[in-house]
Amino acid sequence: MKIRRILATAVVAAVTTPAVMLSVTPAFADTKPAEQTQAPAEAQAQKQAQAQNKPTLKELERAAAEAQKAYDAALAAEKAAEAAVEAATADTAPLAVAAKDARKAADDAAAAKNDADKAVKEAQKTLDELAETATDEERKAAEKALADATTAAGTAAAAHTTAETDAKAAEKLAEDARVEAFGVLHKAREAVKETRAAKAAADAAVERAKEEENQGGGEECVDDPGLTTTVTGFPDTVTAGTVTTFSVRVANDTGKDLDRVLTYAGVHASDKDGVKDIAKYLKLKWSTAASPKWQNVDGDLYIDAIGALKQGKQADIKLRLDVDAKAPAGQGLTFIAGDYFNEDGSCGLTPDAAVNEFDIKAAAAKPVTKPSPKPSTTAPAAGSGVTPQGSGSSVPVNTTNGTLAATGSSDATAQLALAAGAAVALGAGAVFITRRRRAGADA
């Protein structure tokens, strides 16, 4: 019998919030066989019914073609949304220009109001300081000057209030346009993520159907929900140049003893734009209580460390993720699953893999080494502020999530860009991992 595992998942640009939980399920998985107590004739009839309901290769290829079209359309919409964000956040955007002009008008009105208020104070001072010998004409002139200044100040105050209201309204329109643009971009990226996942599943189903057609079918190992894998201790973020240790527990609740249990462990990663595969910078290693020395997870991605596992029992494996110091910022996923083989020829696999998504941070930038100055013959004076060469500290590399950053816009706009980037899906493509094992074959 054969074990065929097809994992279809969307891998995604760097997030800071767990907005998306990726699912990893066999694409177009066969219906589970009948219970072991079922009569052979009934089991055969059920198998034939399943075969009749199974999509044909042509049907799957048509579905894959439609999924590709939907994905292409979503990519085009995403590009248009990105262009709209750039336009909305540009200093030359019509609403941004209008807001800037309105703000200048409000500032000018504020300055005019201040001048008018000063004129009122000067007129009042002149009136108050009139000498007792001032004539009636001089006093009337001073009083009229104060009245005129007061009227002008009231007019200036009203103009300032109107201008300030107009400026705030114009600024809100510009900000609302930016928010709306980022909202459209977020929806577009969500559509890209969804259509990418659908395309991945459709392509994986076609691949699976072709393999079955080329190899004449064959009985496959069953999806057995009684075999489970649980991951603990995996962080949301890892940093280049560091090592992360976590645990995997494989539990047998299948209702039977298992003669040989294998653990599947894979890792995928892409850069922060979700375009470049950076998995080469990530290495998985494993160990157990019986084999404490760390061993590499080989190219087959199966760990043969558990052996037999009785019903109701569980086994623990330690895994270690080594991230190369040269790894760029990005996002990653680990896939952990289990398979079993029995001496009677039966075999099975966990229906779903345990998926852990994580951000990858680039290593901190190394401080630039400057040549040491030639020794001075004159010692610096006390309190001169001279410090030894090389006393500065290194600054970590600053990475920005998302595709776009605000250019020349307000801090609020930059925060909107980061918030939108944090809400989008984690990557740029789907990964297909197909594994076929025969009962009794070496892992």
C-alpha positions, 0 to 999 in steps of 0.5 A: 500500500502507498502513503501519499501526502499532499499539503496545500497551503498559502505561504505569506509578507510579514505580519505582526498579528495572527490574522490568518491561521493557515490550514493544511489538509489533503487536497480532494482527500478520499473518503475514509474507508468503512469501519473494520467491522463492515462486511467485505461486500459492503466495503467493496460497494462503498469503495465503488460508490466513492470511485464514481463520485471522484472527480475526473482528471479533466474536471480537476484540470478545468477547476485548476484553470478557473482557480488560476484565472481567479488568482490572476484577477486577484493579483491584478486587483492588488496591483491596482489597489497598491497604485491607489494607495501610492496616489492617495498617500502622495503629497501631490494627491488632489485631496492632500493639496487641498488639505495643505492649502486649507491648512495654510489659509487657517494659519494665515487667518490665525496670524490675522486674528493675532494681529487684530487682537494686538491692535485692540490691546494697543487701542485700549492702551492708547485710550487709557493713557490719554492725558487729562488735558486731552481734548474731546476730539482726541478722546473720541478719536481714541474711542473710535479707534478702539471700536474699529479695532474690536470690530476688526478683531471679531471679524478676524476671529470669525474668519479664523474659526471658519478657516480652521473648520474648513482645514480640518474638514479638508484634512479629514477628507484626505485622511479618509481617502487614505484609509479607504485606499488601504482598506481596498488594498487589504481586501485585495490582498485577502483575495490574493491569499484566498485565490492562491490557496484555492489554486494551490489545492486545485493544482495539488489535486491535479498532481495527485490525480495524474500520479494515480493515473500514471501508476494505475491507482492503488490502495492508499493509507487512510486518514486516521484522526486517532493519530495526532501531533501537538506542537508546544513552545514554538514562538511567533518570531525567530531571529536570524542567527538564533536557535529555537527549541520546541516540542512535538507530542505524537499520540495514539488514540486509533484504537489499536497498537501501532508497529511503527510511527514516523513523524513528518517535519517540514519548514518553508519560508519566504522573504518579507515580500513573499516572493523569494524562497528563503527556506535554505536558511532554516534547518530542522533538527530533532532529538529524543530522550533515547537519542539526546544528540541533535540530528538533522531532519533528512531530505525525506522530512521523516523522523523515525524516532518513535518506533512502536506506539501502543493504543492510548500512549504518546511519544515526545520529540524535541525539535530545533529550528536553526536560523542562519545569521544571513537569513533575511526578514520574512515569514515561515511555516512549519508542518508537523504530521504523523504516519504509521505502518503496521506489520499486517500491511495497514497504514495511516496518517494524520488528516491534518498537519500541525502548522505554526506560522512565524515571523523571521527578523533579520540579525542586528546590523554589525557596527561599522569598524572605523580605523583607530586614530593615531595616538595624540601627544596631547591628552584631552582636557578633563571634561572636554567630552572626548570619548574613546573610539568605538564606544558607540552601540550597534543599531538593529536593522529596521524592517518594514512589514507590508509592500508599501510605506507612506511617502511624505505623509503624516505619521498617522498614514504611516501607521495605517500602512503598518496596520494594513500590512499586519492584517494581510496574508503571509506570503506570495505563493503556495507550496506543494509537498508530496510524499509517497511511502510504501509500508515497510520502506525506510524513512 
